[in-house]
Amino acid sequence: MKPIALLTTIPSDSHNWNLVYIQLFLEEHGFTVVNMGPSVPFSLLLEKCRQLEPSVVIVSTINGHGYIEGKELIRQLKELECMKDIPVFIGGKLSTDANMSSLYAVELEEAGYRKAYDSREDMTEFSRRLEEILLQTAVSR
Amino acid sequence: MYTSPGWFHRFVKEQASHKRLVVQPRMGFSDHAEMRRGLQAVKQLNAPTVGTITLDSFTRNGDFASAARAVAKGLPLNGYPIVSHTCEENQALIAGLRAPDFPVQVRHGSPLPVEVFKATIAAGIDAIEGGPISYCFPYGRIPLSSCLDAWRISNRLFAGAFDGQGHIESFGGCMMGQLCPPSILIAITIAEALFMIDNGIRSYSLSLAQGTHSTQDVAALLALRQLGRKYLGPEHQWHIVFYTFMGKFPQSYEGAVAIMEESARIAVQGGAERLIVKTVKEAHQIPTIEDNINALDCSSQASIAAYTDPLARPGVAAWMEQIREEADFLIDLLLNKAATLEKSMAGVFGQGYWDVPYCLHPDNKRMTTAQLDDQGFIYWGDTGCIPFPRHIKTNAVRKGMQLSSGRLLQMLSFNQQKYDSAAQPALTHI
């Protein structure tokens, strides 16, 4: 059975295409993807995490509010016992100011994300990390 | 009861009668003074413009507490939080600016818009936009049935407040922003107009977004007009608004200008009366006031020379006929589905008779796909459960593409690559 990647976004982000694209990308990297669609409330995300116990969580957000809601999301997620050691990634447009986003990425990583990506050029690096997770999941099983 | 100025639609029709395309920005700032400066700058531009107040995404999703908190802390939002500002502040925002020759529209994206409508009415603003499908499916996970309830209430409030003259624009022709066959866009925007009429609105607009081939776009606009005449109220009650491409935007200055200008020409040739513009900064950041002004100016200039016979353009007549027949078939399915329009709307989506490609909403069947050919013409890839008759399918479907993230990205980037590669290589990055 393939490991589960839970694909989600922040509550205020109603964008769709990034999620369609990332779903295909994750599938091509060997994951079974549960795509929660746009505008996911924290409560629904927590419920899904408890229910599915995913191997990885990906937060894709491009509405510019990632630097605000992304922090609350990771705080709530890391309070779940089953999510303590699960890698969580966030990526997209993290704020409305392209120049500030790399700084916000650092803040988000400090808040608990395995990695925060603020541009599309990071997809290769993200690919590598997904492969690592895939290997680790295979080993731990 | 507010006495309606009915300025918005009247201004657009008046300009159209003089063969002038009305251009409109998407501008929205959380800072009150900046928002007012923005409206002022748009008004001062020497082109037929209408003002826009675009709301932030907290307000859009009904999270007024977060919007208010951000305002209190001075954190920048991605739009103007109309519900978090007082009615007096909202009135002050447009006082002395809004006029018969400078109407203002609130743009929001709310699936459940009752509070937004109330704040808009209280501010005395008589033009707004959206619809129960177009602001439900692409923007979140709220059930269609809840959106229908909220939009019915909102439309009736608006109709009552402005004596039927309040103007609502359907966003139905912009579903997903890109990679959506024009027939379903047309069907949805017409369905939303019928919904408005049912709920007392007598001034409305139909929308369509720029796609990936101008011939197909002009044809789609012409087909939309034909079907509007067939299904809706008298033409003096409605107009058509075209949108500059809403998907992945050219990154180069020249590429962005070229696609903006092309959208203005398509709008005019296809008979649209109003254009919602994008800016050259679109691919990079939230545009400033100046970016918006430049975009409006450039789009308006490009529209002036474009009043020519669209049917003289090769391919337009055939595409128009094909899109019209396809959309007409979809509308016919809707109107024969159930006893009421609302039940029919829920019914066609529930059965997958209407199915928006790539839309992740839980009430969308997700059985259809769309794809582009080498020239940028959009086709259905898979029509899912849509019961198109064979002869429509033959024209409208192109199969054989394996969907991958790379291929999807390529299709989403079609315009970006087309217009950027035509730009001067040395100036490709701004």
Interface residues (C-beta under 8 A of the other chain):
Chain A: P11 S12 D13 S14 N16 W17 L19 V20 Y21 I22 L24 F25 E28 N35 G37 P38 S39 V40 N63 G64 H65 I68 T96 D97 A98
Chain B: S57 F58 R60 N61 D63 S66 A70 L75 P76 L77 N78 G109 P138 Y139 G140 R141 I142 M176 G177 Q178 G247 H284 Q285 I286 Y358 C359 L360 H361 P362 L403 S404 S405 L408 L409 L412
